[in-house]
Amino acid sequence: MSNIKQLTLHPRQLSFKMLRDIYEQPVILTLPESAYEAIDASHEDVRTIIARDKSAYGINTGFGLLAKTRISDDQLELLQRNLIVSHSVGTGEALPAGVVRLIMVMKVASLAQGVSGVRREVVDSLLGLINNQITPNIPAKGSVGASGDLAPLSHMTLAMMGEGDVFVAGKKVPAANALAQHGLEPITLAAKEGLALINGTQVSTALALRGYFLARDLLETATIVGSLSIDAAKGSDSPFDARIHEVRGHHGQIEIAKAHRQLIKGSAIRASHDGEQDDRVQDPYCLRCQPQVMGACLDIINQAGKTLLIESNAVTDNPLIFNNEDGPVAISGGNFHAEPVAFAADILALAIAEIGSMSERRVALLIDATLSGGLPPFLVDNAGVNSGFMIAHVTAAALASENKSIAHPGSVDSIPTSANQEDHVSMATYCARRLYEMAQNTATIIGIELLAAGQGIDFHRGLDTSEPLTVAHQKLREKVTFYDKDRYLAPDIEAAKQLVLNGTLAEHWQSLRSDWYESK
């Protein structure tokens, strides 16, 4: 426990660094006393509203189309329990621990703002799960991203109640057993509390944050590998001249061009073809237009990040408790509608697809002897006997094409639910969940490009590439040897994919992205 990062969560102060730390590793989370004071005050407001003996949605009424049904005070606890068990209808594989941690922490951050009307015991119950590394079993499918992520958040709440299953050290166990083993008591939900827990966009947002983190990682590594491909193909560095990009003015384009200049600078391979006779007047777009295309990806990744950081710090349950001049009031609204998250996820899908698409085009260039600057066909000696990277490119093409289909915007879809009371939904949960599969596809494509570009650099023996690209090439060769003749290639592709996903290539070039992101 002593090695686990300890964080104090101040409401509305979640940062990307904190969110990524929470996603990547267990944490010990605490709240300041000021947050508990706000929570206590909000719960007292709910008690006041109940004492007035008037209908207040979700506090002493049914839910959705049953909002007109008044519930007696002696059944309010039963109402909340029935809400949770009836809404625990998720299906599919369990969400991974890092995503579930994000969900729970963002729910704490929402409740801690003191407008949801829950007791401090509810927040402490969530903190007990987080701090004891108890991961509720939350099925991935079953939310339409409006009225909150009702089904998945209900499965989270089941664990707090000591029902359903959880994961402890990767093993699925009954929630009641896990709570008992860690000295935690199951919670009995009071008025408003079940609704406060399951209304909200935390599942959609957590999944979208995972996609956002992956998109950033992919873009950073693709920029390095793209520069490696420029050198392997003896491409020109003139398209990255700062003056070209400054007169257009897009932040992302300017930054990506700057990165390519830094990455290629000092390459003896590039210097070797300065002034030489070359019938290629201009490089193909996949080399020359990387700043324009990948810069646009950077800009929309930033746009999505801005939305997701706001949403991570938001209160998205319903109704919310505020104070008027004549006392507390429960105001019904629609903060649970996840349209902002759906749009953010959709534009992240565009970025992830385009990063992979451009990478696939560079693989195609490198294996084509008519375009590759003197490299052998399919990047292998004795082509014909050896097929080289011919079919590795086919895999890259298949994955790039698959991503094009998956990237179709989910936010344009809607389907009415709850007997047409909830008649427009965001589909944000699916929009965000698909980003992981797309990122895996793109990481594989970039991995194949890394193999191809590394092979190309090796064929320029006697000429060194730049210092940062030499480091990237060495990192590749630590895992995958030069492809001198046909061999079982799938393990090489997997090893290169892992280099893309684990950040090994980018970690040695931190300055590459120092000014990329508007929200750090």
N, C-alpha and C positions, 0 to 999 in steps of 0.2 A: 504493500500500500504506500510506503514512503516514497517510492519512485514514480508514483502516478502524479501527473500534473494537477495542481490545485488551482481552481479558478473561483473568483468571486463574481457573481453575476449581478451587475447593476442594470436594472430595467432600461431598455432602449439603448444599450451600449454594447450590444454584440457586434464584433468586428469580424471581417473575413478570417483574420488570423485565429481568433477564438473558435470560430465555426469550423475551420479546417482542423485545428487541434482536436476538437470534440469529435469530428468525423473520423480522424485517423487513430485515435487512442482513447482508452478509458480516462476519465477525469474524476476528481473530487470537486463537487460544486457546492458552494455556499451562497446564501443571500444575505445582503446587509439588513440590519434591523429596520431601517427605513422602509424596506420593501414589505416586511412583515406588518409594520404599522398600517401601510396602505391596504394590505390584504384584510387585516382585522376590521378596518373601518368599512370596507366594501361589504364584508359579510354582515356586519351590523346593519348596514343599509338594507340588505335582503330581509333580515329579520323584521325590520320596520315595515317593509312593503307587505310581508305576509300578515303582520298584525293588523293591517288596514282592512283585511277581509275583502279585498277587491281582486278581480282577475288580473294576473300579470303573466304574460306568455313565458312558458318554460319554467316558471317558478311554481305556480299552482294551476297550470292548465296542461292539457295534452300537447302533442307536438305536431308540426306540419299541418295537415288538413284537420287534425283533431285539436287545434288551438282553441276552439270555442268550448271545448269540454272542460269544465271546472273540476279540479281535484280537491278533495277534502284534505285538511291539514294532517289528519292521521294517516294519510296514504302517500305523503310526499316522498318519504324515503323509498317506499315500494315503487313509486313512479320513476324515480331515478334509477333504481336497480333494473326495473323492467326495460327502461330505455337502453341500458347498456347491453343486456343479454339479447334483446331483440335486434339490436343493430350490429351485433358481432357476427356478421355474415360474410366475412372476407374469404377469399379462395386464392389458390396459387401458392408459390413458394414463399417462405418467410423472408421478410426484408432483412438485410444483413445488419450486424450489430452497430456499425458506424452510422448507418442511416437512422436506425431506431434511437440511438443516442441523440442525434440531432433533433429528432422529433420531440423527444422528452424534454430536452433542454429548451427548445423554442416554446414548448407549452408552458414550462416554468416561467420563462421570460414574459410570456403573455399574461399569465395569471398574476404574476408579481406586480403588475402595474396597477392593481387595485380597482378595476372596473368590472370584474367578473363575478364578484359576490361569493367566492368560495372561502372556506375556512383555511387557516394556515396548515391544518393537518393534511389537506389535500396536496398542497405543494410539498410538504415534507414527505408524503408518501412517494411522490415522483422522485424527489431527491434521494430517498432510500433505495429506489431501484437503480438510479444512475450511479450513486456512490458505492453500491455493493456489486456493480457489474452484473445486474440481473436484467436480461434483455427480453421484454415481452415478445411472444410469438405473434407477429403481425403479418398476416397474409398480404401479398403484394397487390392483389386485384380486388376490386369491389367498390371503388370510389369514383364518382363522376365529377368531383372537384367543385361541388356547390352544396350548400348547407353544411359546409365543412367536409373534411375527409372522414365521414361518419363511421363507416365500417372499420377502417384500419385503426382509427383512434379509439373505437369501442374495444377492440382487442387489446390495445394498450391499457385501457381502464380496467378491463377484466383482471389483468395481472395485479393491479393495485387492490382489487377486491379479493384477491386470493383465489381466483377462478381462471380456468384456461391453463395454458402452458407458457413457460418461459425457457430461455436458454441461459445456462450457467456454465461457464468454461466450455462453451460450444456444445453442451449436451442438453437435450430437451427434457425438462422435468415439470411436474405439476407446479403451478404457481404457489399453491398453499405450502408445499414442502419447501420451496426456495425461500419464501418469506420467513417461515419458521426457523430455518437453518441460519438465517442472518438476523434473527431477533426482531423482525418487522411484523407489525400487526396488519391484517387486512383492513381496509377502510370500508366503512358504511357511509354511503353518499347521502348528504343532506340536500335540502331544496336547492335547485339551480345547478348543483355541482356536476352531475352527469352531463348535462347539456353544455356547461362551460368546458368540460374536458373533451367532448367529441365534436363540438362546433369548432372549426378552425382549419387553417390551410397548412398546418405543420407537416403533414405527410408529403403533400405536393411540393412544398418548399424544400424539404430535406432532400427529396429525390432530385429536384432541380439544382440544388446546391452541389450535389454529387456530380451532376452533369456539367455544372459550371467549373468545378475544380478540374475535371477531366479535360474540358475544352481548353482551359488555360495550359495545362500540361502538354496537350497534343500540339497546340500552336507553337509553344516554345521549342519542343523537340523537332517539329516539322521545319521550323526556321533553320535550325542547325543542319538537319539532314538535307534540306533544300539547298543550302550553301555547299554542302559536300557534293551534291549532284551537279551544281554549277561548275565546280572545279573538275569533277570527274569528266564532264562533257566539254571541258575547255570553253565554258561559256564566258561571255563578256561581263565585266563589272560596270560598264558605263550606264546600264539602265538603273543603277542604284545611286547615281549622282544626286546629291542632296537638292540641287537646284530644280531638278525635274519634279520632285515631290513637294517642295515648298510652294511652287506656283499653283499646285492643286489645293493643298492645304489640309487634307484629312489627317487627323492625328495618327491613326493606325498605320496609314501608308507611310508617313514620315518615319515612324518608329521602326517599322519592318525594314525599310530601305537602309536605315542607319545600322540595324543589326546585321544585315548582309554585308555592308561595307566593313564592319568590324570583324566579321567572321572570315571574310576572304582576304583581308589585308595581310600582305606578306607572303602570299602563296607563290612559290616558285613555279608551280604548274600554270597559274594564271599569267605570270610574267613571261613564261616561255613562248606564249603565242601573241604577245604584243607586237604588232606590226608585221606578223607573218602573213603570207598569202592564204586567205581563207575565203571560200566562195559563199560562206554563210554571212549574209549582210546583217541579219538580225537573228537573235536566238528565238526559238519558239516561246509562246506565251508562258508555258509552265515554268520556264526559267526566268524570262524577262519580266513578267507581270506578277511575280510573287508579292511585291509590296502593294500593288493595287488590289489583289485578291485577298491575300492573307491580312493585309492592313484593314480591309473591310470586315474580315472575320474578327479581328481584334476590336474594332469599333463596336460591333454588335455584341460581342462577348462582354464588353464594358457596359453596354446598355442593359443587357440582361442582368449583370451583376448589380447594377444600381437598384433595379427593381427587387432583386432577391434579398439584398441587404435590408432594404426598407421592410420587406415582408417578414424577414427573420425577427425583426424588432417590433412587429405589429401586434395589436390585439384584434383577433379575428373571430371571436365567438359572438353569440347572440342569445338573449338581449344583453345589453351593457348597462351597468348601473352608474348613474350620475346623480348629482345633487342639484335640484332647483331651489328657488327661494322658499318653497313650501315643503322641502324635504326631499328624500331620495326618490328616484324614479327609474324604472326599467324601460329602456328605449329599444325597440326592435328595429333592426336594420339588416344589412346584408354584407357585412365585412367578411363573412365566411365564403363569399363567392370568389373563386380563385382565378378569375380571368387575368389579372396581372401576371400570375405565375404561369398560366398557360401560354400567354404571349411570350414571356421570357424563355420558357422551355422551347417553344417553336423556333425562336430565332437562334437559340443555342444549337438546335438540330440543324439549322441551315449552316452554321459555322462548322460544326463537326463534319457534316457531309462534304462541304467544300474543301476543307483541309485534306480529307482523304481523296477527293477527286483530283486535286492538283498533284498530290503525291503520286497517284496512279499514273498520271500523264508523264511524270518525270521517270518513272520506271519504264514506261513504254519508250521514251526517248533513249534511255541508256542502253536498252537491248537492241535498238535499231541502228545498225552500223552506218546508215545513210545520214543519221542525225547526231550521233554520239561523239563526234570529234575524234574519230580514229580508234574507238574501242572495238574489240572484236564482236561479231554477231553473238547476241545473247550472253555476252560477257563471259565467254569461256573459250579457251584454246581448243583447236580441233573441233570447231562447231560442225555438226552433222553427225559425227560419232557421239558427241556430247550435245545435249539439248540446253544445257546451261539454265538460264533464268527464264526460259520461254514460258513454262507453265506456272512458275511463281508469279509472273505478270498476270496470267489468267486468273489466279486467285485474287490478286489485287483488283482486277477489273470486276470480278464477281462481287466482291465486298463493296466496292464503290457503287456499283449499280444497285445493290441491295439497300445501301444507305439512302439512295435517291428515293426509293419507295417509302422507306420508313420515315423519311423527313417530311412527308406530306403533313401540313399543319393539322394538328388535332384540335386546335381551338376553334376551327370553323364548324366543328360538329357540336351538336347539342341534342339531347333527348329528354323529354319531359319525365319527371318522376313525382312521387307522392301525390297521385291522383291530380296532376297538373297544378298543384300548389307550387311546386318547384319546377317551373316550366322552361327554364333556360339554365343550362349547366355549362361548366367551363371545360370539362375533360382534362383538367390540368394534371391529374395524377398519372394518367396514361402519357400525356405529353412529356412529363418529366421522367417517368420510368423508362421510356424507350431510349433515352439518351445514353444509358449505360451500354446497351447492346451496340448502338451506333459507335460509341467511343471504342469499344473492343474491336469493331471492324476497322475503324480508322487507325488504331494503334497497330494492327496487323499490316495494313497497307504501308504505313510509315516504316515499319520494321522491314518489310520487303524492299522498300526504297533504300533503307540504310544498308542492307546487304548488297544491293546493286551498286550504290554509290561507293561503298567501301571497296568493292571489287574493281570499280573503275579507277579509284585512286591507286590501287595496287598495280594496275596495268601501266601507270605512269612512273614506274620504278626509276629511281635516280633523280626524280624531282619531288620535292617535299611540298605538301599543302601547308596552309597557315598553321600557326600555333594552336588556336582553339580547335580547328578541324582535325589536326593531328591527334589531339587528346580524344576527340570523339572517335576517330578511327582506331586508336589504340584500345579504347573501351570496347569497341566491337570485336577486335581481334582477341581480346581476353576471353571472349565467350564463343566466338565462331572463327574458325580458320579460313584461309583463302580457299576459294572454290576452284581447284585445279582440274577436276574432272567430275563427271556426274556422280552424285551420292544422294543418300536419303536426306532431302532438303527440309522436310517439315520441322524437325527439331531445330534447325538453324533459324527458321522463321519464328518459331516460338521464343527462342532465346533473344532474338532481335526485338520482338514485340515486348518482351519484359523490360528490355533496356529503355524502350519508349515509355512504358507505363510507370516504371519506378524512378524516373527522373535522372537516371545515371548520366545521360549525356548533357543535360542542362545544368547540373549542379556545379560544373566547373566553369560556368560562364554566367555568373550571377548578374553582371552589368548588362547583359543582353536585354533584360526585361525591366531594368530599374525604373523606367518611366512609362512602361506600357499601360499600367492599370491606374484608372482614375480613383478607384477605391482600393486601398492596399489590403 
